[in-house]
Amino acid sequence: MTDTSPTENDTASAAWPLLMVRAQDGDQRAYARLLKAIVPAVRGLVRRKIRQDEALVEDVVQDVLLAVHRVRHTYDPDRPFLPWLSAIASARAIDALRARGRRECWEVIDEEAVFGHADESITHGQEQLAIQQQVGSLLSRLPERQRNMVEMVHLSEMSLADAAAASRMTLSAVKSVLHRALTTLRRDRSTDYE
């Protein structure tokens, strides 16, 4: 019997619904393949709305990928995948255009003033965003239960006892889930740098 599952080189949009279903079931490899495969399509969808601003297009593409991550549970396997993705891309592109329009109304272009005074908060904000994106990427590789536990204990700084109560688990189960999650994150992080 041959394996008919999508491979890493399979970027055909026909495979996207299957990859999303597997991602919803916690298959991190399928999810990573899906995200990699949809980037060109997302970029094309965004470019239909945003023309002549490649930087904004790339920002919106990243925003769409984050939105897909946040709302992936809403995808219904009985419905087509591309319209679902298109709706997300369209909404994010329109939001970005509206935000740009609001900024342009208030912007004063004085390059000398801008370049004469460095704004350290921007650099700090960019560093924080990069860290958040990296953390989000790492957490997206974990099964939902492990991800939730890491978010509760390490990001929300809940105590182990509070996390156990909130998740209706025993304290030893919380420790076990956290240990598996952190082991997976360390392993995935080390393979990213190989």
C-alpha positions as CSV (number, residue, x, y, z in Angstrom):
1,M,0.0,0.0,0.0
2,T,1.3,3.4,-0.9
3,D,1.3,6.5,1.3
4,T,-1.0,9.1,-0.1
5,S,-0.4,11.7,2.6
6,P,1.0,15.1,1.5
7,T,4.8,15.5,1.5
8,E,6.8,18.5,2.4
9,N,7.1,19.3,-1.3
10,D,3.4,19.1,-1.8
11,T,2.2,22.7,-2.2
12,A,-0.9,21.9,-4.2
13,S,-3.9,23.7,-2.8
14,A,-5.9,20.5,-3.0
15,A,-3.8,19.2,-0.1
16,W,-4.4,22.2,2.1
17,P,-7.7,21.1,3.7
18,L,-6.2,17.7,4.7
19,L,-3.1,19.5,6.1
20,M,-5.4,21.8,8.1
21,V,-7.5,19.0,9.5
22,R,-4.3,17.3,10.6
23,A,-3.1,20.5,12.1
24,Q,-6.3,20.9,14.0
25,D,-5.7,17.3,15.3
26,G,-2.3,18.5,16.6
27,D,0.0,17.3,13.8
28,Q,2.7,20.0,13.9
29,R,4.5,18.9,10.8
30,A,1.3,19.1,8.8
31,Y,0.7,22.5,10.2
32,A,4.2,23.7,9.3
33,R,3.8,22.3,5.8
34,L,0.5,24.1,5.4
35,L,1.8,27.4,6.6
36,K,4.8,27.1,4.2
37,A,2.5,26.1,1.3
38,I,-0.1,28.9,1.7
39,V,2.4,31.8,1.9
40,P,2.5,32.4,-1.9
41,A,-1.3,32.2,-2.1
42,V,-1.7,34.6,0.8
43,R,0.8,37.0,-0.7
44,G,-1.2,36.9,-4.0
45,L,-4.4,37.5,-2.2
46,V,-3.0,40.4,-0.3
47,R,-1.4,42.0,-3.4
48,R,-4.9,42.1,-5.0
49,K,-5.9,44.6,-2.3
50,I,-2.6,46.4,-1.6
51,R,-0.6,47.6,-4.6
52,Q,2.7,49.3,-4.8
53,D,3.7,48.8,-1.2
54,E,5.7,45.6,-0.8
55,A,6.6,46.3,2.8
56,L,2.9,46.6,3.7
57,V,2.1,43.4,1.7
58,E,4.7,41.5,3.7
59,D,3.5,42.9,7.0
60,V,-0.1,41.8,6.1
61,V,1.1,38.4,5.0
62,Q,2.7,37.9,8.4
63,D,-0.5,39.2,10.1
64,V,-2.6,36.7,8.0
65,L,-0.4,33.8,9.1
66,L,-0.8,34.9,12.7
67,A,-4.6,35.1,12.2
68,V,-4.7,31.7,10.7
69,H,-2.8,30.4,13.7
70,R,-5.3,32.1,16.1
71,V,-8.5,31.0,14.3
72,R,-7.4,27.6,12.8
73,H,-10.0,25.9,15.0
74,T,-12.8,27.7,13.1
75,Y,-12.0,26.0,9.8
76,D,-14.7,23.5,8.9
77,P,-13.4,20.6,6.9
78,D,-16.7,20.2,5.1
79,R,-16.2,23.6,3.5
80,P,-13.6,24.7,1.0
81,F,-10.3,25.9,2.5
82,L,-9.4,28.7,0.0
83,P,-12.5,30.9,0.6
84,W,-11.8,30.6,4.4
85,L,-8.2,31.7,3.8
86,S,-9.3,34.4,1.4
87,A,-11.7,35.9,3.9
88,I,-8.9,36.2,6.5
89,A,-6.5,37.7,4.0
90,S,-9.0,40.2,2.7
91,A,-10.0,41.3,6.2
92,R,-6.4,41.8,7.3
93,A,-5.5,43.7,4.1
94,I,-8.4,46.0,4.5
95,D,-7.5,46.6,8.2
96,A,-4.0,47.5,7.1
97,L,-5.1,49.9,4.5
98,R,-7.5,51.6,6.9
99,A,-4.7,51.9,9.5
100,R,-2.3,53.3,6.9
101,G,-4.9,55.8,5.8
102,R,-5.4,57.0,9.4
103,R,-1.6,57.4,9.9
104,E,-1.2,59.3,6.6
105,C,-3.8,61.8,7.7
106,W,-1.7,62.8,10.7
107,E,1.9,62.2,9.4
108,V,4.2,65.2,9.0
109,I,7.2,64.4,6.8
110,D,10.3,66.0,8.3
111,E,13.1,63.6,7.5
112,E,15.7,65.8,9.3
113,A,13.7,65.6,12.5
114,V,13.1,61.9,12.2
115,F,16.7,60.9,11.5
116,G,18.1,63.5,13.9
117,H,16.4,61.9,16.9
118,A,16.5,58.1,17.3
119,D,13.5,56.6,18.9
120,E,14.7,53.8,21.2
121,S,11.1,52.6,21.8
122,I,10.8,51.6,18.2
123,T,13.8,49.4,18.4
124,H,12.6,47.9,21.7
125,G,9.1,47.4,20.2
126,Q,10.6,45.6,17.2
127,E,12.7,43.4,19.4
128,Q,9.6,42.5,21.6
129,L,7.6,41.7,18.4
130,A,10.3,39.5,17.1
131,I,10.5,37.7,20.4
132,Q,6.7,37.3,20.5
133,Q,6.7,35.9,17.0
134,Q,9.4,33.5,17.8
135,V,7.6,32.3,21.0
136,G,4.3,32.0,19.0
137,S,6.1,30.0,16.3
138,L,7.6,27.6,18.9
139,L,4.3,27.3,20.8
140,S,2.4,26.5,17.6
141,R,4.4,23.3,17.3
142,L,3.0,22.0,20.6
143,P,-0.2,20.0,21.0
144,E,-3.0,22.2,22.5
145,R,-2.8,20.8,26.0
146,Q,0.9,21.3,26.3
147,R,0.7,24.8,24.7
148,N,-2.0,25.9,27.1
149,M,0.0,24.7,30.1
150,V,3.1,26.5,28.9
151,E,1.0,29.7,28.4
152,M,-0.5,29.4,31.8
153,V,2.6,28.7,33.8
154,H,5.4,30.4,31.9
155,L,3.7,33.2,30.1
156,S,0.8,34.1,32.5
157,E,3.0,33.2,35.4
158,M,0.4,31.1,37.2
159,S,1.6,28.8,39.9
160,L,1.5,25.1,39.2
161,A,-1.3,24.6,41.7
162,D,-3.4,27.4,40.0
163,A,-2.7,25.9,36.6
164,A,-3.8,22.5,37.8
165,A,-7.0,23.9,39.2
166,A,-7.7,25.9,36.0
167,S,-7.1,22.9,33.8
168,R,-8.8,20.4,36.2
169,M,-5.6,18.3,36.3
170,T,-3.6,17.0,39.1
171,L,-0.4,18.7,40.1
172,S,1.7,15.8,38.9
173,A,-0.1,15.8,35.6
174,V,0.6,19.5,35.1
175,K,4.3,18.8,35.8
176,S,4.3,16.0,33.4
177,V,2.6,18.0,30.6
178,L,5.0,20.9,31.2
179,H,8.0,18.6,31.1
180,R,6.9,17.0,27.8
181,A,6.2,20.5,26.3
182,L,9.6,21.9,27.4
183,T,11.4,18.8,26.1
184,T,9.7,19.2,22.7
185,L,10.5,22.9,22.6
186,R,14.1,22.3,23.4
187,R,14.3,19.5,20.7
188,D,12.6,21.7,18.1
189,R,14.7,24.7,18.9
190,S,17.9,22.7,18.6
191,T,16.8,21.3,15.2
192,D,16.0,24.8,14.0
193,Y,19.7,25.7,14.3
194,E,21.1,22.6,12.6
